[in-house]
Amino acid sequence: MAPGKYLKQQPKKPVWLWLASAAVLVVALAAALMALWDSEETPTLSGDGTTAPSTQQTTTMPETQQTTVTTEPYVTETVSVGVTGDILMHNPVLEAAKKGDTYDFRDSYEYIAPYYQQFDFMVANLEVTLGGTKAGKYQGYPTFNCPDQVVDALKEAGVDLLLTANNHSYDTGMNGMLRTQQVIKEKGLPNLGTVENAGDSFWRVQQIGGIRVGMVCYTYESGKTADGRKQLNGITLSQDAQGLISSFSYNDLEGFYAAVKKDLADMEAAGAEASMVYIHWGNEYQLQPNNTQKTIAQSLCDLGVDVIVGGHPHVIQPFEMLESGEHTTYCIYSVGNAISNQSRNSLKSYSNARYTEDGMIFGVEFQKWNDGTVEVSGISILPTWVHRESRKVYDIIPLDPAVSAWNGYDVGNLSMTYESYERTMSLVGKGYNACLQKFGLPEVPLVFKPAA
């Protein structure tokens, strides 16, 4: 559900207040004109027809007191941003989308697209490269090379921005990393996290309605060579690629914080009124953030970041509100997988394998007030579940508690959808409901009760 759907909307300045203000001005103007009329000398006629001097005293215009109308604060703009998790096109997902000599991924977004489209701006993490046939065959893990049609499907579903900084950004080398960006742009979408030219900014200030949101994306480095070159997914970046991927080292967090501080300042100078940081971090298949994630999150809060959206663990991790003085940062440590072949069947050796089927749309609402202040005014979480149905399509199923029955999604065993919802809410429910209480909104159920 989009954040604005259930949030209290602050009214704009009411009509009666405008009318009252106008009435005060009219009365003041009339009083001034009457005083001016009375102050002019009026000649009278004597008995002989000559003009006699006026006996009326000349009056001066009385001082009028200025009337001050108090304008109460009101909201001038409300916009929403949605973020979904990792787009991981494993080999079985590619095979399911194969249509003769081409690929079509649109069926996977049939049920989730209406939810993407409820947001004013929708973001997804593209955790594959678009290396093309020159990079070899299309394939999934461990080095993803996905057909370009994945971008068409995401755009048609309602995605407005693709994150391209993650541990798989360099899977098909320098050419694949550059081509990924070129294809995305040719298809009419922007990307965030990788650039084509050294020195280009990794951040962007996104105009969404009447609010400008600064956005930046970072990924962790898997290591560095002896000569200091970065590694992603165990692959050493070429010298020319060193400055083209927005990354950080766990071994140099102070350097990372300095980079974030500069990015925030540059975004603000470019007009940003709020900030969102997308970050690829943490340990795969772990349901809780590690201590380093928590340290980084609090440090970003101290720097003034408004929203942190994490990815990479391939499972959902908790949501919490962080505090630094009077500033609040809204942090989701991991939004899980949006689509993948990871499941309880494909990862049988992992105790948390079933959690890899779960994802979410994480929503943020921003409000602008009449004094220009912009603030986070709401958070929403819509759990999702990846289902491979009988026709071998990998469907992303929205688990919306506002929908009384989920039997319209062609899911044979509905108990699996209820279990997915409850898995997600067991991780994020406590922090999410605390946030809803802060905004004066009703809590969401932690257990889904199917329609009788």
N, C-alpha and C positions, 0 to 999 in steps of 0.2 A: 504494500500500500504506500502511496506517496505520503511524505510527512504531513503535508497540508491537509490531508483528508480528515484527520481527527483533531487537528490542533485548533485552539481557540484563536480566532482571527481578531486582531485589534482594529476597531473601526477607524476610518479616516475622519477628518474634522466634520462633525455633524452639520447638516444644513441649518438647523436652528441657530447654531453659534455664528455662522456666517450672517444670517439675517439680523441677529441681535447686534452684531458689530456694525452693520450697515445702518441700522436704525439710530444708533448712538451718533454716528457721523452726521446723519441728516438733521437731527435735532440740534446738534452743535452749530451746524452751518446756518440753520434758520434763525437761531438766536443771534448769531453774529450779524446777519443781514438786517434784522429788526433794529438792532442797536445802531447800526450805521444809518438807517433811515431816520431814526429819532434824533440823531446828532446834527442833521442838516437844518439850517435856518429856514423858516417858512415865512415869506413876506405877507403882510396884511394891508388892506386898503383903508385910507383915512376918508373923512367926509367929503373932502374936495377932490377926491379921486387920485390924490398923490399917494405915493407909497410911504407908508409909515414904517418906522423901524420896528422890528419885531420885539415883542415883549417876552417871547419864549426864550427861556434860558437854553443856551447851547449845552448839550450833554455830550459826554465822551463815551466811547464804546466800552462797556464794562469788560473786565478781564474774564475770560472763560477758562474754566478748569479743564485741563486735558484729561480725557477719559482713557484709561489703560484697560485693554481687553486681554485677559490672561488666556494664552493658548496652551491647552493641555497637550502633552506628548501624544503622538499618534503614529501609527505605522504607515509608511508610504509605499513599501514594496516588500513582497514575500516571494522567495524563490527556493527551489529544492534541487538537490544534487543526489543522485543515486550511484552506488558503486557495487559492482558484483565481483566475484572472485576469479580464480585462475581458469583461463581457457586453455585446456590441455588436450590436444588432439592426438590421442594415442592411436596406434594402428587399427584397432577394432572400430574406433570412431570414424577414422578415415574410410574404412571399408563400408561402413553403414551409409556414408554420404556419397559413395561413388555411384554415379549415374552414367553408365556407358563409358565414354572417353572423358567425362568431366566430373565435377563434384558439386553437390548442392547441400548445404548445411542448414537450410532454412527450416526444415521440419523440426529440428531440435528446439527452435525458439517459438513454436506455435503457441504454447500455453503461457510462456513467460513474457512474451513481447508486450502484451497490454500493460503489464506492470512496469516494464522499462519505460514505456511511453508516457506514464503518468508523471514522470519527473521532468523538470525543466532542462536538466542536463544529466546525461547518463554516462558512466565510466565503466570500462572493463579491462582486466589485466590480460593482455595477449601474450601468453607464455609459450609462444612458438615463434619460429622465424619463417619468413616467406622467401626462401632462397631460390625458388623457381627450379626448373629442370636442370639448369646449369650446375646447381648444387648437388645433383644426384636425384635419386628417387624420393618420392614423398614418403615420409616415415614419422613415427612417433618417438618415444623414448629410446635411447638416451639423448639423441641429437635431433630435435624436432625440425622438420621441413614440411610445412603445411601448404596446401593449395591456396591460391589467392582468394578463392571464393568464400573463404571463411569471413573475410572482411565484408563482402556483400551481405552475408547473412546477418552479421552483427549490426551493420548500418540499417538494414531494413527492419530489424527488430527494435531499433530505437537507440542504439549506442551512439554517443556523440564524441567520445574520446577514448583512445586505446593507449594503455600503459605499455611501454616497451622496454623498461629497465627491470630485468630479472635475471636469475642465474642461467637462463637459456637464451639470452640476447645474442650470444655469439656462437650459437650452435652450428651455423653454416658459414662461419668465418666473417671476414670484413665485408665481402660482397653481399652475403646474406643479410647481415645487419643493416647495411645501407639500403639494399633492395626492399627490405621490410618497410622501412620508412617511406620509400618512394611509392610503393604500391598503396599503402594506406592513404597517402596524400593524393595520389591519382584518383582514388575512389571517393575522395571528398571528405575525409576525416583527418583530424590532427592526431599526432601522437605525442607522448610525453615520456621522457626518461632517456632517450637516445637522440643524437643530433647527427647531421651529415657533415658538418664542418667544425673543426676545432675552434673554440672560442665562442660558438653559439650558446645562448643561454639554455640551461636545462629547464628553467621554470617558464610558466606562462601565466598571464593574467586573463582569466576568462570572463568576458562580459556575459552575465546571465540575467536577462531582464534589465533592471536598473541597478544591479549589484555586481561589483567586480571582485571575483574570487581568485586569489593567488594560489597556484597549484604547482607542486614539484614532486618528483618521483625519484627514489633512490633504491638501489639494490646492494646487498652485501657482496663482498668479494670472497671467493672461495680460497684465495691465497695470493701470494706474490712470488715471483722468481727471485733468484739471487741478485739480478740486476734491477729489481724493483718493478717489473712489469706485472700488471694486474692479471688475475685468472678468474674466469667465470665458468662454473660447471666443470672445473678441472682443465679448461682450455686456456692457454696463454694468449692474451690479446697481442696483436701486432703492435709495433711502435706507433703506427699511424692511428690505431684505434684507441689508444690510451685515454684520450680526452673526449671520446665520443659517447661514452656510456656513464650515466650518473651513478656512481658507486661509492661505497665507503668500506673501510677496513675495521673489523672488530678490534684490531690491535692499535688503532689510532682514533679513538672516539673523540678526543679533543679536536683533532683536525676535522672530523665530521661535524661537530657542533659549530665550529668556526664557519664551515661551508654553509650550513643551514642558516646561521645568523646572517651571513652575507646575502643569501638567496631571499630571506625574508625582507631585508632592508631594500634590496633591489626591486622586489615585487611591490613593496609599499611605495617606493619612489615612482613606480610605473602605474600607480593608482589602485593597488589592491586594497580592499576594505575588509577582507577576511582571508584566512589561510587554511589550506588543506595539504597535508603531507601524506603521500602514498609510499609505503616502505616494504621492501621484500626482505624478510628477516626470520629469525627463530629456527626451531628444529622441526623437521618433518614428522608428522603423525603424533605430535605431542599436544595434548588437549589444554595445557596450561602454558602461558608465556614463561620463558626462562628469566633468570635474574638480569641478564644483559638487556633483554627486551624491556623489562621494567625500568631499568636505569636509563635507557635511551628515551623511553616515553616520558619519564619525569623531566629529563633534561630538555626535551623539546617543549614540554609544558612551560618550563621555566623561561624558555626563549620566547614564549608567547604564541606558539602554534595553537590554532583553534580546534583542528580536527586531525586525528591520525588514523589512517586506514592501513592495516597490515595484511600481508599475504605471504605465501610460500609453504606454510606447514601442511597444506592440503587437507586440513581439518579446521573446524571452527575453534577459535579461542575466545575467551571472555571479553566483554565490554565493560569499561569503567570510566568514571569521571575523575580526572586528575586535577589537583588544585595547586596553584602557586600564587600566594597572596590572594588577591581578589579575582585572579584569572582562572577560568575553567577550561580544560582541554578534554574533548570527547574522543576516547580511544577505543577502537575495536582492534584487538591484537591480531586476529586473522579472520577473514571472511570466508575461508574454505574454498572448495572447488566450485566453479560455476558449471563446468562440464568436463568430464574425463572418463576414462575406462577404469579408474581406481574404484574398487568396491570390496565388499566382504569376500567375493569370490576370487578376484584377481590378486588380492593381498592377504591370503589366508594365514601367512606366518605372522602378521601384525595383529596385536590384540585390539587395536583401535581401527581396524580395517573398515568396519561398517561406517565409521564417521567420515570416511573419504567420499561417501555418497552425498554428503550434506553440504549445502552452501547457503548463501543469503543474498538479499539486496539490502545493503546498508544505506539508509537515507538520512540526509541532513537538510534541515530547513534553516535558511537565513532570513532575518528581517532587518529592514532599514527603517529608522525612525526619522521624524521630521527635522531633527537636528543633525542628520547625517550619520548617526551612530549605526553600525551594523553588528549584529550579534547572532549567535546560534539560538534559534527559538524552538527547536524540536529535533528529535532523533526517531527514526523508525527502523525496525528490523523485520524483514519478511523472510522466513526460512524457505529454502528450496531443496529439492531432492532430485537426483539424476536417476532416471528410470529407463532401462532398455526394454522396450516393449516388443510385442510379438513380431512386428514388422521390422525389427532390428534398428529402429530409430532411437537415438539417445535423447530422450525428452527431458527438459528441465521443467520440473513440476513446482508451481507456486503453492506453498502450504499456508494459505491465508485463513486465519481463524475467523475472519468475517464472512467467509463462504461456508454455508452450513453443511455442504456435502462435497466430497472430492471425487465422486464416482464418474465425473464427466471427463476425466483425464485418461481414460483407457488404461487404468492401472488395475491389473488383475487382483492383486493382494493389497487391499487398502490398509491393512494393519501395518504394512511397511512404511506407508506415508505417516501414519500416526506416530510410529516409533521414531522416524526421522525428525519430526517436529519436536518431540519430547527430548531427543538427544540434543538438538540445538538449544532449546530453551533451558535445559539443565546446565548449559555452559554460559549462556548470555542472559538468562531470565532475571537473575537477581540484580545485576547492574542495570539492565534495561528498564526494569520496573522502577528502580530507584530514580532513574532519569525521568521517566514518565511522571512520577510523583512530583519531581522538581518543577515540571512544567504544568502541573495541575491537571494531568490527563489520567484517564483510567488505566489500570494495569492490564497487561495481556495475560491470558491463561498459560500456565506452564504445561498443561496437559490438554490435548485436543479431545473434545467430546463429540464423536460423530453424531450426525442427525439420526433420530430414532426411526 
